[in-house]
Each structure stands twice: as structure tokens, then as C-alpha cells.
Amino acid sequence: MSQTRVMSVERVSQIENEALYGLLAMAEHFMSANPQRIPEALQCWIASLSLSPPAASLRSLTCCKIGLTLYHHTSNIEEAKAYLNQAVSVFTLVEGTLYVWIICHM
């Protein structure tokens, strides 16, 4: 007879957090490569948004990075705007400082 192991909610949450931070670290690695590996970084950032809901500030920062990368490195301005708007709307629920950061880095 096989035994079924059930993971606790806390353990699943811990695994998802590790995966989230791993994806974010890989995205930063791809962006710091020479030359930058933009498609791979975008894939990591977008995948990180599909994991269990990260903290609002982390989700906002990730959307901001996606939006700014799309804005500066592609011609997909509408998608860039959508991510930047999402970043601002998420972050304004928590704090208002990201909006200033975005304006300064555009």
C-alpha cells in the first residue's frame, strides 16, 4: 500500500516563495548579462507573477520592471503601458513612492 504525503500549506507557501525569488534572481542575472538577455528576463518576471500572489510591493516592482523593459527594448508600447499602469495601481494601494520612481526612470 502506498503512502500519500500531504504537504502543509506553510511548506507549499515556502516552496512558492523560493521559486518566486529564484525567478526574480534569474531575471536580474539575464539583465546584467552582456549582452542583455531581455526575452529570458521578461519570461522570468512574467512567470513570477503567476505564482501565489507576492506581496503588493513585489508585484508592483515586477510589473514596473516588465513595463520599463518593454518600453525601452521593444516596440510594444501598449503592453508596456499596461504593465506600468498595473504597477502604479497596485502600489498606490500600499504606498505612493513607486509612482515617483517610475516618472524618474522614464
C-alpha positions in Angstrom: 0.0 0.0 0.0 1.4 3.4 -0.9 1.6 6.2 1.5 0.3 9.6 0.5 2.2 12.6 1.8 0.3 15.8 2.2 2.4 19.0 2.4 1.3 21.6 4.8 0.1 24.9 3.5 3.2 26.6 5.1 5.5 24.3 3.2 3.8 24.9 -0.1 4.0 28.6 0.5 7.7 28.3 1.3 8.4 26.4 -1.9 6.5 29.0 -3.9 8.4 31.9 -2.3 11.7 30.1 -3.1 10.6 29.7 -6.7 9.4 33.3 -6.9 12.8 34.7 -5.6 14.6 32.3 -7.9 12.8 33.6 -10.9 13.4 37.2 -9.9 17.1 36.5 -9.4 17.4 34.8 -12.8 15.7 37.8 -14.4 18.3 40.1 -12.8 21.1 37.8 -14.0 19.7 37.9 -17.5 19.5 41.7 -17.4 23.1 42.1 -16.1 24.5 39.7 -18.8 26.5 41.2 -21.6 24.6 41.4 -24.0 21.4 41.6 -22.0 19.1 38.6 -22.4 15.9 40.5 -22.5 13.4 37.8 -23.6 14.6 35.5 -20.9 14.4 38.2 -18.2 10.8 39.0 -19.3 9.9 35.3 -19.2 11.2 35.1 -15.6 9.4 38.2 -14.5 6.1 37.2 -16.1 6.4 33.7 -14.7 6.9 35.1 -11.2 3.6 36.9 -11.5 1.8 33.6 -12.0 2.9 32.1 -8.7 1.0 32.6 -5.5 0.3 36.3 -5.1 3.5 38.0 -4.0 3.4 41.0 -1.7 1.9 44.0 -3.3 5.2 45.9 -3.4 7.0 43.0 -5.0 4.2 42.5 -7.6 4.3 46.2 -8.3 8.0 46.3 -8.7 8.0 43.3 -11.0 5.2 44.9 -13.2 7.3 48.1 -13.3 10.4 46.2 -14.4 8.4 44.4 -17.1 6.8 47.7 -18.3 10.1 49.6 -18.4 11.9 46.8 -20.2 9.2 46.6 -22.8 9.1 50.4 -23.1 12.9 50.7 -23.6 13.7 47.5 -25.6 10.6 46.7 -27.7 8.1 48.5 -29.9 5.2 47.1 -27.8 4.3 50.4 -26.1 0.7 49.4 -25.3 1.8 46.4 -23.3 4.5 48.4 -21.6 1.8 51.0 -20.6 -0.5 48.2 -19.3 2.2 46.8 -17.0 3.2 50.3 -15.8 -0.4 51.1 -15.1 -0.8 47.9 -13.2 2.4 48.6 -11.2 1.1 52.1 -10.2 -2.4 50.8 -9.4 -1.1 48.0 -7.2 1.5 50.2 -5.4 -0.8 53.1 -4.7 -2.8 50.8 -2.6 0.3 50.3 -0.4 2.4 53.5 -0.8 2.8 56.3 -3.3 6.5 56.3 -3.8 6.7 54.0 -6.8 4.9 56.5 -9.0 7.7 59.0 -8.4 10.3 56.3 -9.1 8.6 55.4 -12.4 8.5 59.1 -13.5 12.2 59.5 -12.7 13.2 56.5 -14.7 11.3 57.0 -17.9 
